[in-house]
Amino acid sequence: MKPELSIVVPAFEEETRLGAPLAEIFAFIEKRKLDAEVIVVDDGSKDQTAAVARETAARFPKIPAQVVRYEENRGKGYAVRTGLAAAKADIALFSDADLSTPIEELDKLVEPLRRGEYDVAFGSRALDRSLIGTHQPWRREQGGKVMNLIIRTMSGLRFSDTQCGFKAFNMIKFGPLLDLMTIDRFGFDVEFLFVAEYHHLRLREIPVRWNNVEGSKVSVFRDTRRMFGELNLIRKNAREGRYNLK
């Protein structure tokens, strides 16, 4: 029998940070008696990320889990798509490996999908900033606000925060769209939401608790430049019909 929920955790060189958050996810599933599986995707790490994931999963043998690993680093977007493609449940959630959004926020996203109200629900730091516990450094936080404005302007998406690493999907609706995606790195969140809206899926941005966790691999300057190129690619793909289902 397939599980009711798949939880996807993309990870790249998270040997030192992955064990504790991943154990929290398993413990949450165990405590809540959820019918859930956990899929960790090791995005070409050169350290022991995959081994840490397997060791942690082995401590919770009653919870279905798999660790997917490939040799070349392909980017977080590719890792998330790989995990979602491997998901067995009709509802899948992906969470950043550092649990900057606590796993306890899961119900906020999953329940509206279970009730059939939405097809994609995603966490937001911008809708209610009182829910932010530990803030990012000032320069990074302001840079994020500017980036969100650029994303809204260039993509046409109306959302306040597309980049929070906590998103849930009705895989019956969203799963067929995975093969249309082209962006493997920083801009994949925007492409996910853009393509979902392009296909008239029902999207909902939901405020969630969030804490900055040191060790982020995001670079404001590098990824801002990259985002411009990826936003232009999304617009080009839409013009050329790349996002149409065949």
PyRosetta script that sets phi, psi and omega in degrees:
from pyrosetta import init, pose_from_sequence

init()
pose = pose_from_sequence("MKPELSIVVPAFEEETRLGAPLAEIFAFIEKRKLDAEVIVVDDGSKDQTAAVARETAARFPKIPAQVVRYEENRGKGYAVRTGLAAAKADIALFSDADLSTPIEELDKLVEPLRRGEYDVAFGSRALDRSLIGTHQPWRREQGGKVMNLIIRTMSGLRFSDTQCGFKAFNMIKFGPLLDLMTIDRFGFDVEFLFVAEYHHLRLREIPVRWNNVEGSKVSVFRDTRRMFGELNLIRKNAREGRYNLK")
pose.set_psi(1, 141.1)
pose.set_omega(1, -179.8)
pose.set_phi(2, -80.6)
pose.set_psi(2, 150.6)
pose.set_omega(2, 178.4)
pose.set_phi(3, -71.1)
pose.set_psi(3, 166.5)
pose.set_omega(3, 177.7)
pose.set_phi(4, -83.8)
pose.set_psi(4, -21.6)
pose.set_omega(4, -175.7)
pose.set_phi(5, -146.1)
pose.set_psi(5, 136.5)
pose.set_omega(5, 172.0)
pose.set_phi(6, -112.2)
pose.set_psi(6, 132.7)
pose.set_omega(6, 177.0)
pose.set_phi(7, -113.9)
pose.set_psi(7, 118.4)
pose.set_omega(7, -176.3)
pose.set_phi(8, -104.8)
pose.set_psi(8, 130.0)
pose.set_omega(8, 179.8)
pose.set_phi(9, -124.8)
pose.set_psi(9, 104.2)
pose.set_omega(9, 174.8)
pose.set_phi(10, -77.7)
pose.set_psi(10, 142.7)
pose.set_omega(10, -177.1)
pose.set_phi(11, -146.8)
pose.set_psi(11, 136.0)
pose.set_omega(11, 175.1)
pose.set_phi(12, -135.3)
pose.set_psi(12, 114.7)
pose.set_omega(12, 179.9)
pose.set_phi(13, 49.3)
pose.set_psi(13, 57.2)
pose.set_omega(13, -178.6)
pose.set_phi(14, -112.7)
pose.set_psi(14, 28.1)
pose.set_omega(14, -177.3)
pose.set_phi(15, -52.3)
pose.set_psi(15, -41.1)
pose.set_omega(15, -174.2)
pose.set_phi(16, -87.3)
pose.set_psi(16, -16.2)
pose.set_omega(16, -174.0)
pose.set_phi(17, -112.9)
pose.set_psi(17, -15.4)
pose.set_omega(17, -168.0)
pose.set_phi(18, -77.5)
pose.set_psi(18, -36.3)
pose.set_omega(18, -169.9)
pose.set_phi(19, -55.5)
pose.set_psi(19, -51.9)
pose.set_omega(19, -175.3)
pose.set_phi(20, -66.9)
pose.set_psi(20, -49.0)
pose.set_omega(20, 178.4)
pose.set_phi(21, -61.8)
pose.set_psi(21, -39.3)
pose.set_omega(21, -180.0)
pose.set_phi(22, -64.8)
pose.set_psi(22, -39.6)
pose.set_omega(22, 176.3)
pose.set_phi(23, -62.9)
pose.set_psi(23, -35.1)
pose.set_omega(23, 176.6)
pose.set_phi(24, -61.9)
pose.set_psi(24, -40.7)
pose.set_omega(24, 179.5)
pose.set_phi(25, -63.6)
pose.set_psi(25, -48.1)
pose.set_omega(25, 178.9)
pose.set_phi(26, -61.5)
pose.set_psi(26, -43.0)
pose.set_omega(26, -179.5)
pose.set_phi(27, -64.7)
pose.set_psi(27, -36.9)
pose.set_omega(27, 177.7)
pose.set_phi(28, -64.1)
pose.set_psi(28, -44.9)
pose.set_omega(28, 177.5)
pose.set_phi(29, -60.4)
pose.set_psi(29, -44.5)
pose.set_omega(29, -179.1)
pose.set_phi(30, -63.9)
pose.set_psi(30, -46.5)
pose.set_omega(30, -178.1)
pose.set_phi(31, -64.7)
pose.set_psi(31, -41.5)
pose.set_omega(31, -177.7)
pose.set_phi(32, -83.4)
pose.set_psi(32, -6.9)
pose.set_omega(32, -177.7)
pose.set_phi(33, 56.4)
pose.set_psi(33, 42.5)
pose.set_omega(33, 179.6)
pose.set_phi(34, -77.2)
pose.set_psi(34, 145.4)
pose.set_omega(34, 173.0)
pose.set_phi(35, -88.9)
pose.set_psi(35, 83.0)
pose.set_omega(35, -170.4)
pose.set_phi(36, -137.8)
pose.set_psi(36, 152.9)
pose.set_omega(36, 172.1)
pose.set_phi(37, -116.3)
pose.set_psi(37, 157.6)
pose.set_omega(37, 177.8)
pose.set_phi(38, -121.3)
pose.set_psi(38, 130.3)
pose.set_omega(38, 178.5)
pose.set_phi(39, -122.0)
pose.set_psi(39, 114.1)
pose.set_omega(39, 174.8)
pose.set_phi(40, -100.0)
pose.set_psi(40, 129.3)
pose.set_omega(40, 178.9)
pose.set_phi(41, -112.2)
pose.set_psi(41, 112.4)
pose.set_omega(41, 177.3)
pose.set_phi(42, -87.0)
pose.set_psi(42, 110.6)
pose.set_omega(42, -173.1)
pose.set_phi(43, -84.7)
pose.set_psi(43, 60.9)
pose.set_omega(43, 175.3)
pose.set_phi(44, 71.1)
pose.set_psi(44, 33.2)
pose.set_omega(44, -179.9)
pose.set_phi(45, -64.9)
pose.set_psi(45, 147.9)
pose.set_omega(45, 175.2)
pose.set_phi(46, -97.7)
pose.set_psi(46, -6.0)
pose.set_omega(46, 178.7)
pose.set_phi(47, -100.0)
pose.set_psi(47, -155.8)
pose.set_omega(47, -174.4)
pose.set_phi(48, -99.0)
pose.set_psi(48, 30.5)
pose.set_omega(48, -179.5)
pose.set_phi(49, -54.6)
pose.set_psi(49, -49.1)
pose.set_omega(49, -178.0)
pose.set_phi(50, -63.1)
pose.set_psi(50, -39.9)
pose.set_omega(50, 179.9)
pose.set_phi(51, -65.0)
pose.set_psi(51, -41.3)
pose.set_omega(51, 177.2)
pose.set_phi(52, -61.4)
pose.set_psi(52, -42.1)
pose.set_omega(52, 179.4)
pose.set_phi(53, -62.6)
pose.set_psi(53, -44.3)
pose.set_omega(53, -179.4)
pose.set_phi(54, -66.3)
pose.set_psi(54, -40.8)
pose.set_omega(54, 179.7)
pose.set_phi(55, -64.4)
pose.set_psi(55, -40.7)
pose.set_omega(55, 179.2)
pose.set_phi(56, -66.3)
pose.set_psi(56, -44.8)
pose.set_omega(56, 179.2)
pose.set_phi(57, -60.9)
pose.set_psi(57, -35.6)
pose.set_omega(57, -178.2)
pose.set_phi(58, -64.6)
pose.set_psi(58, -20.6)
pose.set_omega(58, 178.0)
pose.set_phi(59, -76.7)
pose.set_psi(59, -11.5)
pose.set_omega(59, -178.4)
pose.set_phi(60, -128.7)
pose.set_psi(60, 66.1)
pose.set_omega(60, -170.1)
pose.set_phi(61, -64.8)
pose.set_psi(61, -17.9)
pose.set_omega(61, -178.8)
pose.set_phi(62, -81.9)
pose.set_psi(62, -10.6)
pose.set_omega(62, -178.0)
pose.set_phi(63, -101.6)
pose.set_psi(63, 121.1)
pose.set_omega(63, 179.3)
pose.set_phi(64, -59.8)
pose.set_psi(64, 134.5)
pose.set_omega(64, -178.4)
pose.set_phi(65, -151.1)
pose.set_psi(65, 151.1)
pose.set_omega(65, 172.4)
pose.set_phi(66, -144.8)
pose.set_psi(66, 148.0)
pose.set_omega(66, 175.1)
pose.set_phi(67, -114.6)
pose.set_psi(67, 118.2)
pose.set_omega(67, 178.6)
pose.set_phi(68, -101.5)
pose.set_psi(68, 128.9)
pose.set_omega(68, -179.1)
pose.set_phi(69, -136.2)
pose.set_psi(69, 141.4)
pose.set_omega(69, 171.3)
pose.set_phi(70, -134.5)
pose.set_psi(70, 160.7)
pose.set_omega(70, -167.3)
pose.set_phi(71, -77.6)
pose.set_psi(71, -38.5)
pose.set_omega(71, -174.4)
pose.set_phi(72, -93.5)
pose.set_psi(72, 134.6)
pose.set_omega(72, 174.1)
pose.set_phi(73, -68.7)
pose.set_psi(73, 120.1)
pose.set_omega(73, -175.5)
pose.set_phi(74, -110.6)
pose.set_psi(74, -15.3)
pose.set_omega(74, -179.1)
pose.set_phi(75, 113.1)
pose.set_psi(75, 155.9)
pose.set_omega(75, -176.7)
pose.set_phi(76, -62.1)
pose.set_psi(76, -39.0)
pose.set_omega(76, 179.4)
pose.set_phi(77, -60.3)
pose.set_psi(77, -43.7)
pose.set_omega(77, 178.5)
pose.set_phi(78, -63.5)
pose.set_psi(78, -40.4)
pose.set_omega(78, 179.7)
pose.set_phi(79, -64.0)
pose.set_psi(79, -43.4)
pose.set_omega(79, 180.0)
pose.set_phi(80, -65.0)
pose.set_psi(80, -43.8)
pose.set_omega(80, 178.0)
pose.set_phi(81, -61.0)
pose.set_psi(81, -40.2)
pose.set_omega(81, 178.8)
pose.set_phi(82, -61.8)
pose.set_psi(82, -43.9)
pose.set_omega(82, 179.6)
pose.set_phi(83, -66.3)
pose.set_psi(83, -42.4)
pose.set_omega(83, 179.7)
pose.set_phi(84, -65.8)
pose.set_psi(84, -36.5)
pose.set_omega(84, 178.1)
pose.set_phi(85, -65.5)
pose.set_psi(85, -28.4)
pose.set_omega(85, 179.4)
pose.set_phi(86, -86.5)
pose.set_psi(86, -9.6)
pose.set_omega(86, -176.3)
pose.set_phi(87, -67.3)
pose.set_psi(87, 137.0)
pose.set_omega(87, -179.7)
pose.set_phi(88, -95.1)
pose.set_psi(88, -22.2)
pose.set_omega(88, -173.9)
pose.set_phi(89, -81.6)
pose.set_psi(89, 161.7)
pose.set_omega(89, 176.6)
pose.set_phi(90, -77.7)
pose.set_psi(90, -17.5)
pose.set_omega(90, 174.7)
pose.set_phi(91, -123.0)
pose.set_psi(91, 130.6)
pose.set_omega(91, 179.0)
pose.set_phi(92, -129.7)
pose.set_psi(92, 142.7)
pose.set_omega(92, 177.1)
pose.set_phi(93, -124.3)
pose.set_psi(93, 135.8)
pose.set_omega(93, 170.1)
pose.set_phi(94, -110.5)
pose.set_psi(94, 141.6)
pose.set_omega(94, -178.6)
pose.set_phi(95, -130.9)
pose.set_psi(95, 138.1)
pose.set_omega(95, 172.5)
pose.set_phi(96, -57.7)
pose.set_psi(96, 147.9)
pose.set_omega(96, -175.2)
pose.set_phi(97, -64.8)
pose.set_psi(97, -24.2)
pose.set_omega(97, -177.1)
pose.set_phi(98, -86.3)
pose.set_psi(98, -1.5)
pose.set_omega(98, -178.6)
pose.set_phi(99, 53.0)
pose.set_psi(99, 41.1)
pose.set_omega(99, 175.3)
pose.set_phi(100, -59.6)
pose.set_psi(100, -32.6)
pose.set_omega(100, 164.4)
pose.set_phi(101, -96.6)
pose.set_psi(101, 117.5)
pose.set_omega(101, -176.9)
pose.set_phi(102, -58.3)
pose.set_psi(102, 143.4)
pose.set_omega(102, -178.3)
pose.set_phi(103, -62.1)
pose.set_psi(103, -21.8)
pose.set_omega(103, 177.9)
pose.set_phi(104, -63.7)
pose.set_psi(104, -15.7)
pose.set_omega(104, 177.3)
pose.set_phi(105, -78.8)
pose.set_psi(105, -2.8)
pose.set_omega(105, -175.5)
pose.set_phi(106, -51.7)
pose.set_psi(106, -43.8)
pose.set_omega(106, -175.6)
pose.set_phi(107, -60.2)
pose.set_psi(107, -31.6)
pose.set_omega(107, -179.1)
pose.set_phi(108, -59.0)
pose.set_psi(108, -33.2)
pose.set_omega(108, -178.2)
pose.set_phi(109, -94.0)
pose.set_psi(109, -40.8)
pose.set_omega(109, -171.5)
pose.set_phi(110, -76.3)
pose.set_psi(110, -39.7)
pose.set_omega(110, -175.2)
pose.set_phi(111, -61.7)
pose.set_psi(111, -42.8)
pose.set_omega(111, 177.0)
pose.set_phi(112, -60.6)
pose.set_psi(112, -30.6)
pose.set_omega(112, 177.1)
pose.set_phi(113, -73.2)
pose.set_psi(113, -41.3)
pose.set_omega(113, 178.5)
pose.set_phi(114, -62.2)
pose.set_psi(114, -34.9)
pose.set_omega(114, 179.9)
pose.set_phi(115, -79.7)
pose.set_psi(115, -5.0)
pose.set_omega(115, 179.0)
pose.set_phi(116, 78.1)
pose.set_psi(116, 17.8)
pose.set_omega(116, -178.1)
pose.set_phi(117, -80.4)
pose.set_psi(117, -33.4)
pose.set_omega(117, -178.0)
pose.set_phi(118, -139.8)
pose.set_psi(118, 164.6)
pose.set_omega(118, 177.5)
pose.set_phi(119, -104.8)
pose.set_psi(119, -28.0)
pose.set_omega(119, 177.0)
pose.set_phi(120, -136.8)
pose.set_psi(120, 128.4)
pose.set_omega(120, 175.9)
pose.set_phi(121, -127.7)
pose.set_psi(121, 134.7)
pose.set_omega(121, -174.3)
pose.set_phi(122, -141.0)
pose.set_psi(122, 143.7)
pose.set_omega(122, -177.5)
pose.set_phi(123, -70.6)
pose.set_psi(123, 150.0)
pose.set_omega(123, -179.5)
pose.set_phi(124, -136.2)
pose.set_psi(124, 134.7)
pose.set_omega(124, 173.5)
pose.set_phi(125, -91.4)
pose.set_psi(125, -15.9)
pose.set_omega(125, -170.3)
pose.set_phi(126, -90.6)
pose.set_psi(126, -24.8)
pose.set_omega(126, -174.7)
pose.set_phi(127, -72.0)
pose.set_psi(127, -31.3)
pose.set_omega(127, 178.9)
pose.set_phi(128, -146.8)
pose.set_psi(128, 89.4)
pose.set_omega(128, -174.9)
pose.set_phi(129, -70.7)
pose.set_psi(129, -9.5)
pose.set_omega(129, 175.0)
pose.set_phi(130, -68.3)
pose.set_psi(130, -16.4)
pose.set_omega(130, 179.4)
pose.set_phi(131, -83.4)
pose.set_psi(131, -7.7)
pose.set_omega(131, 176.9)
pose.set_phi(132, -78.2)
pose.set_psi(132, 121.2)
pose.set_omega(132, 178.6)
pose.set_phi(133, -83.2)
pose.set_psi(133, -68.7)
pose.set_omega(133, 177.1)
pose.set_phi(134, -101.5)
pose.set_psi(134, 117.3)
pose.set_omega(134, -177.6)
pose.set_phi(135, -80.4)
pose.set_psi(135, 157.9)
pose.set_omega(135, 169.7)
pose.set_phi(136, -69.5)
pose.set_psi(136, 162.0)
pose.set_omega(136, 170.6)
pose.set_phi(137, -54.0)
pose.set_psi(137, 148.5)
pose.set_omega(137, -172.2)
pose.set_phi(138, -52.8)
pose.set_psi(138, -47.0)
pose.set_omega(138, -175.8)
pose.set_phi(139, -63.4)
pose.set_psi(139, -40.6)
pose.set_omega(139, 179.6)
pose.set_phi(140, -68.3)
pose.set_psi(140, -38.5)
pose.set_omega(140, -179.9)
pose.set_phi(141, -66.6)
pose.set_psi(141, -42.7)
pose.set_omega(141, 178.1)
pose.set_phi(142, -66.2)
pose.set_psi(142, -37.7)
pose.set_omega(142, 176.8)
pose.set_phi(143, -61.7)
pose.set_psi(143, -36.9)
pose.set_omega(143, 177.3)
pose.set_phi(144, -64.8)
pose.set_psi(144, -38.6)
pose.set_omega(144, 178.1)
pose.set_phi(145, -65.0)
pose.set_psi(145, -41.6)
pose.set_omega(145, 177.6)
pose.set_phi(146, -63.7)
pose.set_psi(146, -42.5)
pose.set_omega(146, -179.8)
pose.set_phi(147, -63.2)
pose.set_psi(147, -40.1)
pose.set_omega(147, 178.0)
pose.set_phi(148, -61.7)
pose.set_psi(148, -37.6)
pose.set_omega(148, 176.8)
pose.set_phi(149, -64.7)
pose.set_psi(149, -43.3)
pose.set_omega(149, 178.4)
pose.set_phi(150, -62.2)
pose.set_psi(150, -42.5)
pose.set_omega(150, -179.6)
pose.set_phi(151, -61.9)
pose.set_psi(151, -45.7)
pose.set_omega(151, 180.0)
pose.set_phi(152, -62.7)
pose.set_psi(152, -41.0)
pose.set_omega(152, -177.5)
pose.set_phi(153, -67.1)
pose.set_psi(153, -44.6)
pose.set_omega(153, -173.8)
pose.set_phi(154, -83.6)
pose.set_psi(154, -29.6)
pose.set_omega(154, -176.0)
pose.set_phi(155, -95.2)
pose.set_psi(155, -23.0)
pose.set_omega(155, -174.5)
pose.set_phi(156, 82.0)
pose.set_psi(156, -2.2)
pose.set_omega(156, 177.1)
pose.set_phi(157, -70.8)
pose.set_psi(157, 143.1)
pose.set_omega(157, -174.1)
pose.set_phi(158, -95.0)
pose.set_psi(158, 4.1)
pose.set_omega(158, -169.1)
pose.set_phi(159, -83.6)
pose.set_psi(159, 153.1)
pose.set_omega(159, -176.0)
pose.set_phi(160, -84.8)
pose.set_psi(160, -25.1)
pose.set_omega(160, -176.9)
pose.set_phi(161, -149.7)
pose.set_psi(161, 103.2)
pose.set_omega(161, 178.8)
pose.set_phi(162, -91.5)
pose.set_psi(162, -12.2)
pose.set_omega(162, -166.2)
pose.set_phi(163, -100.1)
pose.set_psi(163, -2.2)
pose.set_omega(163, 179.5)
pose.set_phi(164, -63.6)
pose.set_psi(164, 130.1)
pose.set_omega(164, -175.4)
pose.set_phi(165, -84.0)
pose.set_psi(165, 59.0)
pose.set_omega(165, -179.3)
pose.set_phi(166, -156.7)
pose.set_psi(166, 95.9)
pose.set_omega(166, -173.3)
pose.set_phi(167, -138.4)
pose.set_psi(167, 144.4)
pose.set_omega(167, -179.9)
pose.set_phi(168, -124.6)
pose.set_psi(168, 147.5)
pose.set_omega(168, -172.7)
pose.set_phi(169, -136.6)
pose.set_psi(169, 138.0)
pose.set_omega(169, 164.1)
pose.set_phi(170, -77.3)
pose.set_psi(170, 106.8)
pose.set_omega(170, -171.1)
pose.set_phi(171, -73.6)
pose.set_psi(171, -19.2)
pose.set_omega(171, 174.5)
pose.set_phi(172, -64.5)
pose.set_psi(172, -38.7)
pose.set_omega(172, -180.0)
pose.set_phi(173, -86.9)
pose.set_psi(173, -43.6)
pose.set_omega(173, -171.9)
pose.set_phi(174, -86.1)
pose.set_psi(174, -31.2)
pose.set_omega(174, -176.1)
pose.set_phi(175, -52.5)
pose.set_psi(175, -44.8)
pose.set_omega(175, -179.7)
pose.set_phi(176, -63.8)
pose.set_psi(176, -14.6)
pose.set_omega(176, -178.6)
pose.set_phi(177, -87.5)
pose.set_psi(177, -12.8)
pose.set_omega(177, -174.3)
pose.set_phi(178, -58.4)
pose.set_psi(178, -38.1)
pose.set_omega(178, -177.5)
pose.set_phi(179, -70.9)
pose.set_psi(179, -11.6)
pose.set_omega(179, 178.7)
pose.set_phi(180, -84.1)
pose.set_psi(180, -15.2)
pose.set_omega(180, -173.9)
pose.set_phi(181, -74.0)
pose.set_psi(181, 144.4)
pose.set_omega(181, -176.3)
pose.set_phi(182, -124.5)
pose.set_psi(182, -11.9)
pose.set_omega(182, -171.5)
pose.set_phi(183, -102.7)
pose.set_psi(183, 123.8)
pose.set_omega(183, -174.8)
pose.set_phi(184, -97.0)
pose.set_psi(184, -17.3)
pose.set_omega(184, -171.3)
pose.set_phi(185, -118.6)
pose.set_psi(185, -133.1)
pose.set_omega(185, -162.5)
pose.set_phi(186, -56.8)
pose.set_psi(186, -36.5)
pose.set_omega(186, -174.6)
pose.set_phi(187, -84.8)
pose.set_psi(187, 8.3)
pose.set_omega(187, -174.7)
pose.set_phi(188, -64.0)
pose.set_psi(188, -33.7)
pose.set_omega(188, 179.7)
pose.set_phi(189, -59.3)
pose.set_psi(189, -44.2)
pose.set_omega(189, -179.8)
pose.set_phi(190, -63.3)
pose.set_psi(190, -44.1)
pose.set_omega(190, -179.6)
pose.set_phi(191, -63.4)
pose.set_psi(191, -42.0)
pose.set_omega(191, 176.8)
pose.set_phi(192, -53.2)
pose.set_psi(192, -51.1)
pose.set_omega(192, -175.5)
pose.set_phi(193, -71.1)
pose.set_psi(193, -38.6)
pose.set_omega(193, 179.4)
pose.set_phi(194, -61.7)
pose.set_psi(194, -47.9)
pose.set_omega(194, -177.8)
pose.set_phi(195, -67.8)
pose.set_psi(195, -38.0)
pose.set_omega(195, 177.2)
pose.set_phi(196, -61.7)
pose.set_psi(196, -44.2)
pose.set_omega(196, 179.1)
pose.set_phi(197, -69.9)
pose.set_psi(197, -37.1)
pose.set_omega(197, 177.1)
pose.set_phi(198, -55.7)
pose.set_psi(198, -34.6)
pose.set_omega(198, -179.9)
pose.set_phi(199, -97.0)
pose.set_psi(199, 16.5)
pose.set_omega(199, 172.4)
pose.set_phi(200, 63.8)
pose.set_psi(200, 29.7)
pose.set_omega(200, 170.5)
pose.set_phi(201, -73.5)
pose.set_psi(201, 156.1)
pose.set_omega(201, -179.0)
pose.set_phi(202, -90.6)
pose.set_psi(202, 116.7)
pose.set_omega(202, -176.0)
pose.set_phi(203, -110.1)
pose.set_psi(203, 145.5)
pose.set_omega(203, 178.4)
pose.set_phi(204, -140.3)
pose.set_psi(204, 123.6)
pose.set_omega(204, 174.6)
pose.set_phi(205, -91.6)
pose.set_psi(205, 127.1)
pose.set_omega(205, -170.8)
pose.set_phi(206, -127.9)
pose.set_psi(206, 126.3)
pose.set_omega(206, 178.8)
pose.set_phi(207, -65.1)
pose.set_psi(207, 135.4)
pose.set_omega(207, 180.0)
pose.set_phi(208, -133.6)
pose.set_psi(208, 158.7)
pose.set_omega(208, 172.2)
pose.set_phi(209, -67.9)
pose.set_psi(209, 146.1)
pose.set_omega(209, -176.8)
pose.set_phi(210, -154.6)
pose.set_psi(210, 142.6)
pose.set_omega(210, 176.2)
pose.set_phi(211, -134.2)
pose.set_psi(211, 133.4)
pose.set_omega(211, 173.7)
pose.set_phi(212, -66.0)
pose.set_psi(212, 132.7)
pose.set_omega(212, 177.6)
pose.set_phi(213, -118.3)
pose.set_psi(213, 124.6)
pose.set_omega(213, -178.7)
pose.set_phi(214, -62.0)
pose.set_psi(214, 148.3)
pose.set_omega(214, 178.1)
pose.set_phi(215, 108.4)
pose.set_psi(215, 6.8)
pose.set_omega(215, 179.3)
pose.set_phi(216, -60.8)
pose.set_psi(216, 141.1)
pose.set_omega(216, 178.9)
pose.set_phi(217, -93.3)
pose.set_psi(217, 5.0)
pose.set_omega(217, 178.7)
pose.set_phi(218, -76.7)
pose.set_psi(218, 131.7)
pose.set_omega(218, 174.6)
pose.set_phi(219, -111.5)
pose.set_psi(219, 121.4)
pose.set_omega(219, -176.8)
pose.set_phi(220, -57.2)
pose.set_psi(220, -48.1)
pose.set_omega(220, -174.7)
pose.set_phi(221, -73.0)
pose.set_psi(221, -48.5)
pose.set_omega(221, -179.0)
pose.set_phi(222, -63.2)
pose.set_psi(222, -46.6)
pose.set_omega(222, -173.7)
pose.set_phi(223, -77.6)
pose.set_psi(223, -23.8)
pose.set_omega(223, 173.2)
pose.set_phi(224, -66.0)
pose.set_psi(224, -44.4)
pose.set_omega(224, 176.8)
pose.set_phi(225, -61.8)
pose.set_psi(225, -43.9)
pose.set_omega(225, -180.0)
pose.set_phi(226, -63.7)
pose.set_psi(226, -38.3)
pose.set_omega(226, -177.0)
pose.set_phi(227, -63.4)
pose.set_psi(227, -39.0)
pose.set_omega(227, 177.5)
pose.set_phi(228, -56.4)
pose.set_psi(228, -46.9)
pose.set_omega(228, 180.0)
pose.set_phi(229, -64.1)
pose.set_psi(229, -39.4)
pose.set_omega(229, -177.7)
pose.set_phi(230, -73.2)
pose.set_psi(230, -34.6)
pose.set_omega(230, 175.1)
pose.set_phi(231, -65.4)
pose.set_psi(231, -39.9)
pose.set_omega(231, 176.5)
pose.set_phi(232, -64.2)
pose.set_psi(232, -36.7)
pose.set_omega(232, 177.9)
pose.set_phi(233, -65.5)
pose.set_psi(233, -40.1)
pose.set_omega(233, 177.5)
pose.set_phi(234, -60.3)
pose.set_psi(234, -46.2)
pose.set_omega(234, 179.3)
pose.set_phi(235, -62.0)
pose.set_psi(235, -42.3)
pose.set_omega(235, 178.9)
pose.set_phi(236, -63.8)
pose.set_psi(236, -44.9)
pose.set_omega(236, 179.5)
pose.set_phi(237, -58.7)
pose.set_psi(237, -42.5)
pose.set_omega(237, -179.0)
pose.set_phi(238, -65.1)
pose.set_psi(238, -42.8)
pose.set_omega(238, 179.9)
pose.set_phi(239, -61.8)
pose.set_psi(239, -38.4)
pose.set_omega(239, -174.3)
pose.set_phi(240, -88.6)
pose.set_psi(240, 2.1)
pose.set_omega(240, 178.4)
pose.set_phi(241, 78.3)
pose.set_psi(241, 16.5)
pose.set_omega(241, -177.9)
pose.set_phi(242, -63.9)
pose.set_psi(242, -24.7)
pose.set_omega(242, -176.8)
pose.set_phi(243, -93.9)
pose.set_psi(243, 7.6)
pose.set_omega(243, 177.3)
pose.set_phi(244, -81.5)
pose.set_psi(244, 137.7)
pose.set_omega(244, 174.0)
pose.set_phi(245, -73.4)
pose.set_psi(245, 137.1)
pose.set_omega(245, -179.7)
pose.set_phi(246, -88.0)
pose.dump_pdb("model.pdb")
